[in-house]
Amino acid sequence: MSVLVGAVAEPVSGPVAGSVAGPVTGPVAGPIEMPVPIAGATGTSIGVVTQAARVADVAVLILPAEGEPRTGPDRLYVRLARELSRAGLPSLRFDASDGGDCSPGMGGDPRYDEDAVAAARQLLALHPDAFVAVVAVGRGTVRAAHAWRALARADLPLSALCLIDPQIEMAVDAPRPGWWRRMFGARATAQALAGASDGDRDASQPWRSLPAAVRATRSRLLVASRTQAASHPALLALTRDDRDWRRALRRSRGWLQVEGAEAGFTEPAKWRELTEWVAARLAA
């Protein structure tokens, strides 16, 4: 059966509303996947739940980037949801608020955050005893950094924020007031900040404060990246120079670098290394 939303069709296996379940006569081909309605800010949309034989009280919300469908780039979200299911973790993936078939351009639109909250509530309706772990990949990590705060304000039970191959939007050389103050005093700090644009400061603040936002919900920050040469420069700057990021990743044992991985982790051995680590850390 196929569900068509936002001009994106995908096969859905398992029981669907209105169908009659019959006896199983052969081996199950894969995880059970079901369409579910999400009453979001832009109206009702359809997400896909991938079920699992539960081994942990964690359900995973896969957040899309603007312009992304629930399948993800190169069906990455489909593959990820199915790997998590095999590890005992159910998940929900859904289209971005722009329908998943538009070009990016709504990055600051609050509807993304509102739809993330609606999707998390739908996931909890299916798994009411679960904590929600949020997973985002690539450009989707930018949305996740904003949506996490909206999820926290909604008082939802959160357990982890997992960023895979993050594409962080901030200036690498954004000044750090604490560092400048310790080294050169308050006057030099004011001069350094005066040389930074408001845009640089606005872009870096959500990222630099993210570990504190995650810690405030008693959750863990997890990051899976490629090698240093392939990773986004801003990610390396945060994990190398920012004390809060280093402390958060050390506390959660939350940083994996997959040597030799390509974008999208397309090589089977690298994909297996990534997904096994993500599943194990989310279920911990």
C-alpha positions as CSV (number, residue, x, y, z in Angstrom):
1,M,0.0,0.0,0.0
2,S,1.2,3.5,-0.6
3,V,0.4,6.7,1.2
4,L,0.6,9.9,-0.9
5,V,1.3,13.2,0.9
6,G,3.1,16.2,-0.5
7,A,3.6,14.3,-3.8
8,V,5.7,11.7,-2.1
9,A,4.6,8.1,-2.3
10,E,6.2,5.3,-0.3
11,P,5.3,1.7,0.6
12,V,3.9,1.1,4.0
13,S,3.9,-2.4,5.4
14,G,1.8,-3.8,8.2
15,P,-1.7,-3.1,9.3
16,V,-3.4,0.1,8.0
17,A,-6.7,1.6,9.3
18,G,-9.6,0.0,7.5
19,S,-7.7,-3.2,6.6
20,V,-8.5,-6.7,7.9
21,A,-5.7,-8.6,9.4
22,G,-5.3,-12.1,8.3
23,P,-3.1,-15.0,9.3
24,V,0.6,-14.7,8.7
25,T,1.6,-17.4,6.3
26,G,5.3,-16.5,5.7
27,P,8.2,-14.7,7.2
28,V,7.8,-11.0,8.0
29,A,9.7,-8.9,5.4
30,G,10.6,-6.1,7.7
31,P,9.4,-3.8,10.5
32,I,5.7,-2.9,10.7
33,E,5.1,0.6,9.4
34,M,1.8,2.5,9.7
35,P,0.6,6.0,8.6
36,V,-0.6,8.2,11.4
37,P,-2.3,11.6,11.3
38,I,-0.4,14.6,12.8
39,A,-2.5,17.7,13.7
40,G,0.2,20.3,13.1
41,A,0.3,24.0,12.7
42,T,-0.4,23.8,8.9
43,G,-3.3,21.3,9.2
44,T,-3.3,17.5,9.4
45,S,-0.5,15.7,7.7
46,I,0.6,12.1,7.6
47,G,3.6,10.7,9.3
48,V,4.9,7.1,9.3
49,V,5.4,5.2,12.5
50,T,7.9,2.3,12.4
51,Q,7.1,-0.1,15.2
52,A,9.5,-2.3,17.2
53,A,9.5,-5.0,19.7
54,R,10.2,-2.7,22.6
55,V,13.4,-3.2,24.6
56,A,13.7,0.3,26.0
57,D,11.3,3.0,27.1
58,V,12.4,5.3,24.3
59,A,10.7,6.3,21.1
60,V,12.5,8.2,18.4
61,L,11.3,11.4,16.6
62,I,13.1,11.9,13.3
63,L,13.1,15.6,12.5
64,P,13.3,16.7,8.8
65,A,15.0,19.8,7.5
66,E,13.0,22.4,5.6
67,G,11.9,21.1,2.2
68,E,12.5,17.5,3.2
69,P,10.0,14.7,2.9
70,R,9.6,12.0,5.6
71,T,11.7,9.6,3.5
72,G,14.8,11.9,3.9
73,P,17.6,12.4,1.3
74,D,18.2,9.1,-0.5
75,R,15.6,7.5,1.7
76,L,18.0,7.9,4.6
77,Y,15.2,8.4,7.2
78,V,13.4,5.2,6.0
79,R,16.6,3.2,6.4
80,L,17.4,4.8,9.8
81,A,13.9,4.1,11.1
82,R,14.1,0.4,10.1
83,E,17.5,0.0,11.7
84,L,16.3,1.5,14.9
85,S,13.3,-0.8,14.8
86,R,15.5,-3.8,14.6
87,A,17.3,-2.5,17.7
88,G,14.0,-2.3,19.6
89,L,13.3,1.5,19.1
90,P,10.1,2.6,17.5
91,S,10.1,5.9,15.6
92,L,8.0,8.5,13.8
93,R,9.1,10.5,10.7
94,F,7.1,13.2,9.0
95,D,7.2,15.8,6.3
96,A,8.5,19.3,7.0
97,S,5.9,22.0,7.4
98,D,6.3,23.1,3.8
99,G,5.0,19.8,2.6
100,G,8.4,18.3,2.0
101,D,8.4,19.2,-1.6
102,C,9.4,22.9,-1.6
103,S,12.8,24.5,-1.8
104,P,14.4,25.5,1.6
105,G,13.5,29.0,2.7
106,M,11.4,28.8,5.8
107,G,14.2,28.2,8.2
108,G,13.0,30.7,10.8
109,D,9.3,29.8,10.5
110,P,7.8,28.8,13.9
111,R,5.5,26.2,12.1
112,Y,8.5,23.8,12.0
113,D,8.7,23.9,15.8
114,E,5.0,23.6,16.3
115,D,4.8,20.6,13.9
116,A,7.7,19.0,15.8
117,V,5.7,19.3,19.1
118,A,2.6,17.9,17.4
119,A,4.5,14.9,16.0
120,A,6.1,14.2,19.4
121,R,2.7,14.2,21.0
122,Q,1.4,11.8,18.4
123,L,4.4,9.5,19.1
124,L,3.7,9.7,22.8
125,A,0.0,8.8,22.2
126,L,1.2,5.6,20.7
127,H,3.9,5.0,23.3
128,P,2.6,6.8,26.5
129,D,5.3,5.3,28.8
130,A,8.2,6.4,26.6
131,F,10.7,9.2,26.6
132,V,11.3,10.9,23.3
133,A,14.7,10.9,21.7
134,V,15.1,13.4,18.9
135,V,17.3,12.5,15.9
136,A,18.3,14.8,13.1
137,V,20.7,14.4,10.1
138,G,22.6,17.0,8.0
139,R,20.6,20.1,7.4
140,G,17.9,18.8,9.8
141,T,20.2,19.4,12.7
142,V,19.7,23.1,12.3
143,R,15.9,22.6,12.8
144,A,16.6,20.3,15.7
145,A,18.6,22.9,17.6
146,H,15.6,25.2,17.5
147,A,12.9,22.6,17.9
148,W,14.5,21.1,21.0
149,R,13.6,24.2,22.9
150,A,10.0,24.1,21.7
151,L,9.8,20.5,22.8
152,A,11.2,21.4,26.2
153,R,8.7,24.3,26.6
154,A,5.9,21.8,25.8
155,D,7.0,19.8,28.9
156,L,7.4,16.6,26.9
157,P,9.5,13.8,28.4
158,L,12.8,14.0,26.5
159,S,15.8,11.7,26.8
160,A,18.4,12.6,24.1
161,L,19.2,14.9,21.2
162,C,21.2,13.0,18.6
163,L,22.8,15.0,15.7
164,I,24.2,13.0,12.8
165,D,26.7,14.7,10.5
166,P,25.6,18.2,11.7
167,Q,25.6,21.1,9.4
168,I,26.0,23.9,11.9
169,E,25.1,27.5,10.8
170,M,27.5,29.8,12.7
171,A,30.7,31.7,12.1
172,V,33.7,29.5,13.1
173,D,35.6,32.5,14.4
174,A,32.7,33.9,16.5
175,P,34.2,35.6,19.5
176,R,33.8,34.0,22.9
177,P,33.4,36.7,25.6
178,G,34.7,34.5,28.4
179,W,37.9,33.6,26.6
180,W,38.6,37.3,25.7
181,R,37.8,38.5,29.2
182,R,40.2,36.0,30.8
183,M,43.0,36.7,28.4
184,F,42.8,40.5,27.8
185,G,40.2,42.0,30.2
186,A,36.8,43.6,29.9
187,R,37.9,46.4,27.6
188,A,39.4,44.0,25.0
189,T,36.2,41.9,25.3
190,A,34.0,44.9,24.4
191,Q,36.3,45.7,21.4
192,A,36.2,42.1,20.2
193,L,32.4,41.9,20.4
194,A,32.1,45.2,18.6
195,G,34.0,43.7,15.7
196,A,31.5,40.8,15.4
197,S,28.3,41.3,13.4
198,D,24.9,40.9,15.1
199,G,24.3,38.0,12.6
200,D,27.4,36.1,13.8
201,R,26.3,36.4,17.4
202,D,22.7,35.5,16.6
203,A,23.7,32.5,14.6
204,S,26.2,31.1,17.2
205,Q,24.1,31.7,20.3
206,P,21.6,28.8,19.8
207,W,24.5,26.4,19.1
208,R,26.7,27.5,22.0
209,S,23.7,27.3,24.4
210,L,22.5,23.9,23.1
211,P,24.3,21.8,25.7
212,A,22.7,23.8,28.5
213,A,19.3,23.5,26.9
214,V,19.7,19.7,26.6
215,R,21.0,19.4,30.2
216,A,18.0,21.4,31.5
217,T,15.7,18.6,30.4
218,R,17.9,16.0,32.0
219,S,18.7,14.6,28.6
220,R,21.9,13.7,26.7
221,L,23.6,15.3,23.8
222,L,24.9,12.9,21.2
223,V,26.9,13.7,18.0
224,A,27.9,11.3,15.2
225,S,30.1,12.8,12.6
226,R,32.5,11.8,9.8
227,T,36.2,12.4,10.0
228,Q,37.5,15.8,10.9
229,A,38.3,16.7,7.3
230,A,34.8,15.8,6.2
231,S,32.9,17.4,9.1
232,H,31.4,20.9,9.1
233,P,34.1,23.3,10.4
234,A,31.7,24.8,13.0
235,L,31.2,21.4,14.6
236,L,34.9,21.0,15.0
237,A,35.2,24.4,16.6
238,L,32.5,23.7,19.1
239,T,33.7,20.2,20.1
240,R,37.3,21.4,20.3
241,D,37.0,24.9,21.8
242,D,33.7,25.1,23.7
243,R,33.9,23.8,27.2
244,D,30.1,23.2,27.5
245,W,30.1,21.0,24.4
246,R,33.2,19.0,25.5
247,R,31.7,18.4,28.9
248,A,28.3,17.4,27.5
249,L,29.7,14.9,25.1
250,R,32.1,13.5,27.6
251,R,29.3,13.1,30.2
252,S,27.1,11.2,27.7
253,R,29.9,9.3,26.0
254,G,28.2,11.0,23.1
255,W,30.6,11.6,20.2
256,L,31.3,9.1,17.4
257,Q,33.5,9.8,14.4
258,V,33.1,7.4,11.6
259,E,36.4,7.2,9.8
260,G,36.2,7.2,6.0
261,A,32.4,7.7,5.9
262,E,30.9,9.4,2.8
263,A,28.0,11.8,3.0
264,G,24.9,9.9,3.8
265,F,26.9,7.0,5.2
266,T,26.2,5.0,2.1
267,E,29.0,2.3,2.5
268,P,27.4,-0.7,4.4
269,A,30.1,-1.1,7.0
270,K,30.1,2.6,7.9
271,W,26.3,2.6,8.0
272,R,26.3,-0.3,10.3
273,E,28.8,1.3,12.6
274,L,26.7,4.5,12.7
275,T,23.3,2.9,13.3
276,E,24.6,0.4,15.9
277,W,26.1,3.2,17.9
278,V,23.1,5.5,17.6
279,A,20.7,2.7,18.7
280,A,22.9,1.7,21.6
281,R,23.3,5.3,22.9
282,L,19.6,6.1,22.5
283,A,18.6,3.0,24.4
284,A,21.1,3.5,27.2
